[in-house]
Amino acid sequence: MDFEVFVTPGLGNNTYLVVSGDEAALVDPQRDADRFLAAARAREAAVRFVLETHVHNDYVSGALEVRRRAGAEVVAPARGHYEFPVRGVAEGDEVRVGDLRLVALETPGHTPEHVCYVVYEPGSHEPVAVFTGGSLMVGAAGRTDLLGEELTEELTRAQFRSLRRLAALPDHVQVLPTHGAGSFCSAGTPFRERVSTLGEERRRNRALATEDEEAFVRLQLDGLLAYPDYYRFMAPVNRAGPRLLEELPAPAPLSPDQVEAAMARGAWVVDGRLRAPFARAHVPGSVNVELVDDFASYVGWVVPWGASLVLVLPEPEEESLQEARTQLLRIGYERLEGYLRGGVEAWAASGRPVASYRLAGLEELCRAFLR
């Protein structure tokens, strides 16, 4: 089987491009779909299908983007209650991509509607791979508490049964999960590797090795980390179908007057510079989230869902704007009014005050603590 994995480090997720002959499918694509479609074109393959394993809780799906740009059919769990046309699949339903057969395997647990896709090569009754979504992960399993306390125990026990089903696959079968290292969708700490095999997971994955259901429930629910506030809005967005990116206005360069007016209307100013420059001088009332891989995740912790945003960007501004906007759109933050043109220097040059605070090093902190 020919496939390519695309990792989004800040969210800890994988998207897969599966190619057979001149046909291709994308499994769990994110919203910035250009990178996937470019890879398909480079392989001279047409993307015929988008396969969704579940209604995602941690990012906005790119299924409709791919359908719009490539004419692909969206294939998704029949129990997902999608509000736009999909080919709903249940246990045993098949999708053919070139010579490959991808067979749906119902695996509730991470979400109630979750399915995996087991891959068979032509003429073979032995599977070669399984796309496990948020069910079996490399070194862990998907958490089962994201839909609320009232469903947690039921989903955890369903996850136990789903992992038993996956454990019955042969050792050589490749395990291709959507969630991985860096994802808050994991119960426990997944390994850094993005893909694995069933044999490897049987040897080292505690969730797969736990054969007693009660012990599994305790293991999965013990010590779960908090997760970003924006998660609770993702499933409704993905179920209804997100807006296409072409429908969203581009963020504008803003003068200090325009930024001040936006703040008066309730906009949040997010400063993506490193913490030391921010401490030296920043727009009063702004929040600092460094523009690195996990920028969007932490914006999703601190900025209310649906809030209007203005950015202060590191140099070069245009490149930083593209990165910040891409990350924010992945998690559905669409009300990006623009960015402060010229940064804090322009703000100060306009005669407006800047805020600052003193930085302390670790040694100073330790001395203060021991006094």
Disulfide bonds with the S-S distance in Angstrom:
none
